[in-house]
Amino acid sequence: MNRFTAAVVLVLLPLPAAGLQASLHGYGDVRLVASPSTDAYLDGGLGKLRFGEDDGHPDMHVGDIVGELTVADGSEVLSGQADGRVNAEYGSAVDLLDAFVRYAPPSDTNWRWAVRAGAFFAPLSLENEGIGWSPFWTITPSAINTWVGAELRTLGAEGTLQWRSDNDAITLIGAVYGWNDPAGVMIAERGWTFDDRTTGLFEKTRLPDAVAEASGRKAPLYTKLFADRDGRPGWYLDLSYEIGATTGFELMRYDNEADPMRPRSWHTAFWDLGFRQQIGAVTIFAQGMSGATLLRPSLSRFIATDFNAAYVLAGWDLDDWWFAARADLFQTRTRTASLLPSPLSEDGHAFNVTANWRARSWLRLSAEYLLVDDRRVQRLLDGDKPQQTESQFQLVARAIF
C-alpha cells in the first residue's frame, strides 16, 4: 500500500509543471475540552469519545493541522488532490489522508462522466464534505461517518456517470479497490465511536487493551488498516437522485470481498442509505447503515459482527452563524462459535448540539456538546461497568488558510 500511495503522490507532483494551477488550503485548531471520561479509545480504552481528562478538569489541546493541495486546469478537466495532517498527540505525527488524480471531460449533453484513481474516501457521507473529511455542521461527526473515516479508504479506481437536467440529476458511482482487508476489526472489537480524527494512510491503529487482556497478550496491540491480505479486490456501487437543489437520496452497496480465513482479513459489507432535505435556511440529513463483518481463523472458530447505526441531523444556516443538532442510534451484535453471548455486542445512543460562528474570513469559533450512552459488557475486562454515559464539551478556535 505504501508504494501504491507513493506512486499517486509522484503522479501529482509534476502536474503543476504541465500547466495546471496549484493551491493549498486547510485549517488548524486549538481546543478547550471538558471530558470527564478517562477511558478514551485512542489510548486503548473502551470509551466512545476522542478525549478523556484524567483529573476531570478542562484541558487545552492542539487539534489537527490539515492541509489540502489541489492542482487543476481552468476547466478542471484534469485535477489532483492530496490531503495531509500534522498532529503529534496520537499516531503518526505527519500522515497522508488521501491522494488521487481525477479526469472529468467537458460535456455539451445531459450526460457527464469522470474517473479518479488513488486513495480517497467513498462518496457516502452527507456530513463530511470538507477538507480532510471534516464535517461542516459539527466538530464531531456521527457514529457512521466516524467509522468510515477510521476504517475505510478506497485505494483503487472509481468511475462516475451522471445524467443531469435543468433541475434534477441521477448519478451512478462505482469503484474497484484493494488494500482495505482489515476493515471491520475496529467495529467488531471496539464498537462505534465518535471522533473527528481520521486514520492516516500510513499509521497503525491501537486495539482496545481489553482485546489484549482477553487473548493473553501484552498491551498495547496495533493493527494496520490499509493493507492487502488476499489479493482480491473490493467494490462499491452508489446511486443518488437529486431533485432540484432541495432534496436528495443516496443508496450504496459496499463489499471489501476480503477472505475471512486469511490472517487479519475481515470480510466487511454493508448497505448505506442517505436522505437530504433543504427547507429554507434549514437542512435535514438522515443516514442509516446496516452491515456485517466476519473473521474465520479456522473452520471451527469465527467472529461475526452485525452492525447498525442511523442518525438525523438538523442544521440552521444564518450566514456567519450556523447551528446543528443530531441524534444517533447504534448497535452491534457479535456471534462466535461459543454458545454464550458475546461481550462485544453493544447498544447505544448519542446526542450532539453545536453552535458555530465565522468570526472572520479566516476564523471559525465553535462550541459543541456531545453525550453518549451505551452498554458494552466487554468493559468488565477493564474493571468498568458495562453501562456508561459519557459527555464531551469542546470550545474550538479554528484558523482557516
ZIPE-V321371 format. One line per field, one symbol per residue. ss: DSSP state (A for helix, B for strand, O for the rest). psi: psi as a letter, one per 30 degrees, with the letter a starting at -180 (. if undefined). burial: b if it has 9 or more other ideal C-beta (glycine too) atoms within 8 Angstrom, else e. A space follows every 10 residues. Layout:
ss->???
psi->???
burial->???
//
This chain:
ss->OAAAAAAAAA AAAOOAAAOO BBBBBBBBBB BBBBOOOOOO AAAOOOOOBO OOOOOOOOBB BBBBBBBBBB BBOOOOOBBB BBBBBBOOOO OOOBBBBBBB BBBOOOOOOO BBBBBBBBBB OOOOOOOBOO AAAOBOOOOO OOAAAAAAAA AOOBBBBBBB BBBBOOOOBB BBBBBBBBOO OOOOAAAAAO OOOBOOOOOO OOOOBBOOAA AAAAAOOOOO OBBOOOOOOO OOOBBBBBBB BBBOOOBBBB BBBBBOOOOO OOOOOOBBBB BBBBBBBBBO OBBBBBBBBB BBBBBBBBOO BBBBBBBBBB BBBBBBBBOO BBBBBBBBBB BBBBBBOOOO OOOOOBBBBB BBBBBBBBBB OOBBBBBBBB BBBBBBAAAA AAOOOOBBBB BBBBBBBBBB O
psi->eeeeeeeeee eeefeefggl kklklalklk kjkjjfkghk ffggaglfle lkkegflklk kjakjkkjkk kllefhekll kkklkkjgfk akeklkeljl kkkjllkgaf klllllkbkl kkigkfeiga khhkleelek lleefeeefe fkkjjbkkkk kkkkafelkk kkkklklahh efkfeefeff akljkgjkkl fflkkklkff eeefgglkll klljfilkff gkklllkkkl jkjbgfkkkk kkkkjfgkjf fkkhjkjkkl kkklkkkkjb gkkkkkkkkk alkkkiflff kljkjkkkll lkkkkjjhcf kklkkkkkkl kljkkafkfk kkffllklll kkkkkkkiel fgkkkkkkkk kkklkjffff fgglkekkkk lkkkjkjjkk .
burial->beebbeebbe bbeebeeeeb ebebbbbbbb bbbbbbbbbb bbebbbbbbb bbbeeeeeee bbbbbbbbbb bbbeeebbbb bbbbbbbeee beeebbbbbb bbbbeeeeee ebbbbbbbbb bbebbbbbee bbbbbebbbb bbbbbbbbbb bbbbbbbbbb bbbeeeebbb bbbbbebbbb bbbbbbbbbb bbbbbbbbbb bebebbbbbb bbbeeeeeee bebebbbebb eeebbbbbbb bbeeeebbbb bbbbbbebbb ebebbbbbbb bbbbbbbbee ebbbbbbbbe bbbbbbeeee bbbbbbbbbb bbbbbbeeee bbbbbbbbbb bbebebeeee ebbbbbebbb bbbbbbbbee eebbbbbbbb bbbbbbbbbb bbebebebeb bbbbbbbbbb e
//
